[in-house]
C-alpha cells in the first residue's frame, strides 16, 4: 500500500522531488566530472525553452580578461553540436532585470565566492527549481525562442520572493530557506528600486 500526502505541502514536496532530484543528480555528476578534468569550470547548467524538450548545455568559467575588479565570466552554450561563447560582466548583471545567461553567470560566480544558497548543487540549480515551480504557478515565463536566453530580461528576485511565500504557506521551510539564501546573495548586485 502506497501512502500519499495530499496536503498542499505534500503535493509541493512530491512535485519538487519528482522534477528536481533526478535532474539535480545528473547535473551534479556532470559538474563533478568536468571540475575534476578542468579546474577552470565554475558551473554547468542547462537552458530550457518553452514548449521544447531540447535542453542546451552551458559551461561557465573565468574569462581571460577576468579580474576581481572586473569579473568577466565566459559562458559557452552548446546547441545542436555548436558552441557559442558569451562574455558576461558580473558588475553589469541586475537580478531584478536579467537574462537567463546573465543569471547563470552570476550564480556560477557567486558559488565560487561562497555567496547565496548553501545548496550542494549551487545557486543556479536552486534558482532553476524555484523557476520551475514559479512557471507552474504562473509567476514566471519560460523564454520562448531560440535566442531568448540572452535577450529576455526578467525579475528573478521577485520570482524567488513569490515562491518563498508559497513555500512558507505550504510548510516547506527548507525550500523557503533556499530562497532566502538566493535573495541574500543577489542583493549585492540588485539595483535599488
C-alpha positions in Angstrom: 0.0 0.0 0.0 1.4 3.4 -1.0 1.0 6.3 1.5 0.5 9.6 -0.2 0.4 13.1 1.3 -2.3 15.1 -0.5 -1.9 18.3 1.5 -0.6 21.3 -0.2 2.7 20.8 1.5 2.8 17.1 0.4 1.9 18.0 -3.2 4.7 20.6 -3.4 7.2 18.3 -1.8 6.3 15.4 -4.1 6.4 17.6 -7.2 9.7 19.2 -6.1 11.3 15.8 -5.7 9.8 14.3 -8.9 11.0 17.3 -11.0 14.3 18.0 -9.4 16.1 15.1 -7.7 16.9 13.2 -11.0 17.9 16.5 -12.7 20.0 17.6 -9.7 21.8 14.3 -9.6 22.6 14.3 -13.3 23.8 17.9 -13.4 25.8 17.5 -10.2 27.6 14.4 -11.6 28.4 16.3 -14.9 29.7 19.2 -12.9 31.8 17.0 -10.7 33.3 15.1 -13.6 34.0 18.3 -15.5 35.5 20.0 -12.5 37.9 17.1 -12.0 39.1 17.3 -15.6 39.2 21.1 -15.8 39.8 23.3 -12.8 38.6 26.4 -14.6 35.0 25.3 -14.8 32.8 27.4 -12.4 29.4 25.9 -13.3 27.5 23.6 -15.5 23.8 24.0 -16.4 21.1 23.7 -19.0 18.9 26.1 -20.8 15.2 25.2 -21.1 12.9 26.7 -23.7 9.1 26.9 -23.5 7.3 24.1 -25.4 10.6 22.4 -26.3 12.1 19.2 -24.9 15.6 20.1 -26.1 17.9 21.4 -23.5 21.1 23.3 -24.3 24.3 22.9 -22.2 26.1 25.8 -20.6 29.5 26.0 -19.0 30.8 29.0 -17.0 34.5 29.8 -16.5 36.6 32.8 -15.8 37.3 34.8 -19.0 40.8 35.5 -20.0 40.4 39.2 -19.0 38.8 38.4 -15.6 39.9 40.4 -12.6 38.4 40.9 -9.1 37.6 44.5 -10.0 36.2 43.5 -13.4 34.7 40.0 -13.1 34.1 38.7 -16.6 32.6 35.2 -16.9 32.8 33.3 -20.1 29.8 31.2 -20.8 29.9 28.5 -23.5 26.5 27.5 -24.8 26.3 24.3 -26.8 23.3 23.9 -29.1 22.9 21.4 -31.8 26.5 20.4 -31.7 27.8 24.0 -32.0 29.3 26.0 -29.2 28.8 29.8 -28.8 30.9 31.9 -26.4 29.4 34.8 -24.4 31.2 37.1 -22.0 29.2 38.4 -19.1 30.4 41.2 -16.8 29.1 40.4 -13.4 29.1 44.0 -12.4 26.5 44.7 -15.1 24.1 41.9 -14.0 21.0 43.0 -12.1 18.9 40.1 -10.8 15.8 42.3 -11.0 16.2 42.7 -14.7 18.4 39.9 -16.1 18.5 37.3 -18.9 18.9 33.6 -18.2 22.5 33.5 -19.3 23.3 36.5 -17.1 21.8 34.7 -14.1 23.7 31.6 -14.9 27.0 33.5 -15.0 26.1 35.4 -11.8 25.1 32.2 -10.0 28.3 30.4 -11.1 30.4 33.3 -9.9 28.5 33.6 -6.6 29.2 29.9 -6.0 32.9 30.4 -6.3 32.7 33.3 -3.8 30.5 31.4 -1.3 27.6 33.8 -1.8 24.0 32.8 -1.9 22.4 29.4 -1.5 24.3 26.9 0.6 22.8 24.2 -1.6 25.1 21.2 -2.6 24.2 21.8 -6.2 24.8 25.6 -6.2 22.8 28.7 -6.8 21.9 28.1 -10.5 20.3 24.7 -9.8 18.4 26.1 -6.8 17.2 29.1 -8.8 16.1 26.6 -11.6 13.9 24.7 -9.1 12.3 27.9 -8.0 11.7 28.9 -11.6 10.2 25.5 -12.5 7.6 25.9 -9.7 7.1 29.6 -10.4 6.3 28.8 -14.1 3.8 26.2 -12.9 2.2 28.7 -10.5 2.0 31.4 -13.2 4.6 33.7 -11.6 7.3 33.4 -14.3 7.6 32.9 -18.0 9.9 30.4 -19.7 11.7 32.2 -22.6 10.2 31.3 -26.0 12.5 31.4 -28.9 16.0 30.1 -29.8 18.0 33.1 -28.6 15.7 34.3 -25.8 18.1 33.1 -23.1 20.3 36.1 -24.0 17.7 38.7 -24.8 14.6 38.2 -22.5 15.1 40.0 -19.2 13.0 39.1 -16.1 12.8 39.9 -12.4 14.4 36.8 -10.8 14.3 38.3 -7.3 10.5 38.9 -7.4 10.0 35.3 -8.7 12.0 34.0 -5.7 10.1 36.1 -3.3 6.7 34.9 -4.6 7.8 31.3 -4.4 9.2 31.7 -0.9 5.8 32.9 0.2 4.2 29.8 -1.3 6.7 27.5 0.2 6.2 29.1 3.7 2.4 28.8 3.4 2.8 25.1 2.4 5.2 24.4 5.3 8.2 23.8 3.1 10.7 25.6 5.2 13.8 24.1 3.6 12.8 25.4 0.2 11.9 28.8 1.7 15.3 29.0 3.3 17.0 28.2 0.0 15.2 31.2 -1.4 16.4 33.4 1.4 20.0 32.4 0.6 19.5 33.2 -3.1 18.0 36.6 -2.3 20.7 37.4 0.2 23.4 36.6 -2.4 21.6 38.6 -5.2 21.2 41.7 -3.1 24.8 42.7 -3.8 24.0 43.0 -7.5 20.4 44.2 -7.4 19.5 47.7 -8.4 17.7 49.8 -5.9 14.0 50.1 -6.9 
